[in-house]
Amino acid sequence: MPRGRKPSGRTASLGHPNPIDIHVGQRIRLRRTLQGVTQQKLGSMLGITFQQVQKYERGANRVGSSRLFDVARVLEVPISFFFDEMSQQVQARSPSRLAGFAETKPLAFEPDPTLKRETLELVRAYYRIKDPKLRKRVFELTKSLAAPGK
């Protein structure tokens, strides 16, 4: 890295958020939404504004380690939750790899389709079904409808 230049963690192209920051933000949003917590309430619980929560969730602002510790505590998950299910493509965009410390080609970032609002609403509705037998039948029906070749 050239002398005097700080690694920003941003992608090499035009200052876009690093895909790892986007992934962590999506995982924050996933857990917050599954718990039915608004951005305003999460911000209040963390002592920050809802706008800051929005920036974290978009990956526009990087979540520092102490803040991530607090987010994990408030949302009742281990810190590892925020890095779970990270694709190889996203991992390849780590700042150390972008700085040339690992041999990988930069890959295009594709958002995880399971993090769409529709998916989150479906999961929340599913868990609101109180009868375990009915919930299991809905699960089996969904699987059969999604089976290949049908």
RAGIHU-V33381 format. One record per residue. N is the residue number from 1. RES is the residue in one letter. PHI is phi in radians with two decimals (none if undefined). OMEGA is omega in whole degrees, -180 to 180 (none if undefined). Layout:
((N/RES/PHI/OMEGA) (N/RES/PHI/OMEGA))
This chain:
((1/M/none/-179) (2/P/-1.06/-180) (3/R/-1.04/178) (4/G/1.48/-179) (5/R/-1.74/-180) (6/K/-1.56/173) (7/P/-1.24/-176) (8/S/-1.66/-176) (9/G/1.40/177) (10/R/-1.43/177) (11/T/-1.21/-176) (12/A/-1.16/-174) (13/S/-1.73/167) (14/L/1.04/174) (15/G/1.19/176) (16/H/-1.26/179) (17/P/-1.04/177) (18/N/-1.20/-180) (19/P/-1.00/177) (20/I/-1.17/177) (21/D/-1.13/178) (22/I/-1.14/180) (23/H/-1.05/180) (24/V/-1.04/179) (25/G/-1.09/178) (26/Q/-1.13/179) (27/R/-1.21/175) (28/I/-1.09/-180) (29/R/-1.06/179) (30/L/-1.00/-177) (31/R/-1.15/179) (32/R/-1.05/-178) (33/T/-1.20/179) (34/L/-1.09/178) (35/Q/-1.52/179) (36/G/1.23/-180) (37/V/-1.71/178) (38/T/-1.36/175) (39/Q/-1.08/179) (40/Q/-1.07/-178) (41/K/-1.17/179) (42/L/-1.08/178) (43/G/-1.01/179) (44/S/-1.09/180) (45/M/-1.17/-179) (46/L/-1.69/-178) (47/G/1.35/179) (48/I/-2.30/180) (49/T/-1.44/177) (50/F/-1.14/177) (51/Q/-1.12/178) (52/Q/-1.17/176) (53/V/-1.06/178) (54/Q/-1.01/-179) (55/K/-1.12/176) (56/Y/-1.07/-176) (57/E/-1.15/177) (58/R/-1.46/-176) (59/G/1.46/-180) (60/A/-1.18/174) (61/N/-2.05/178) (62/R/-1.30/178) (63/V/-1.56/178) (64/G/-1.22/-175) (65/S/-1.09/180) (66/S/-1.19/178) (67/R/-1.20/179) (68/L/-1.10/176) (69/F/-1.03/180) (70/D/-1.15/179) (71/V/-1.06/180) (72/A/-1.07/180) (73/R/-1.12/-178) (74/V/-1.16/-178) (75/L/-1.57/174) (76/E/1.02/175) (77/V/-2.41/173) (78/P/-1.25/-180) (79/I/-1.00/180) (80/S/-1.03/179) (81/F/-0.94/-175) (82/F/-1.27/179) (83/F/-1.94/178) (84/D/-1.08/175) (85/E/1.06/177) (86/M/-1.36/-177) (87/S/-1.22/176) (88/Q/-1.06/180) (89/Q/-1.08/180) (90/V/-1.20/179) (91/Q/-1.03/-180) (92/A/-1.16/-179) (93/R/-1.70/179) (94/S/-1.10/-179) (95/P/-0.96/-180) (96/S/-1.15/178) (97/R/-1.23/179) (98/L/-1.18/179) (99/A/-1.43/176) (100/G/1.61/179) (101/F/-1.52/176) (102/A/-2.48/-177) (103/E/-1.54/174) (104/T/-2.54/175) (105/K/-1.58/177) (106/P/-1.07/-179) (107/L/-2.00/178) (108/A/-1.20/179) (109/F/-1.54/176) (110/E/-2.12/-180) (111/P/-1.07/180) (112/D/-1.26/-178) (113/P/-1.15/179) (114/T/-1.30/-179) (115/L/-1.70/178) (116/K/-1.19/179) (117/R/-0.98/180) (118/E/-1.00/179) (119/T/-1.13/180) (120/L/-1.09/179) (121/E/-1.15/178) (122/L/-1.09/180) (123/V/-1.11/179) (124/R/-1.09/179) (125/A/-1.12/179) (126/Y/-1.01/-178) (127/Y/-1.32/173) (128/R/-1.44/176) (129/I/-1.24/-173) (130/K/-1.33/-177) (131/D/-1.32/-177) (132/P/-1.08/179) (133/K/-1.19/178) (134/L/-1.14/179) (135/R/-1.05/178) (136/K/-1.12/179) (137/R/-1.16/177) (138/V/-1.10/178) (139/F/-1.04/-180) (140/E/-1.11/178) (141/L/-1.07/180) (142/T/-1.08/178) (143/K/-1.07/-179) (144/S/-1.19/179) (145/L/-1.20/-178) (146/A/-1.60/-178) (147/A/-1.11/179) (148/P/-1.10/177) (149/G/1.50/179) (150/K/-1.96/none))
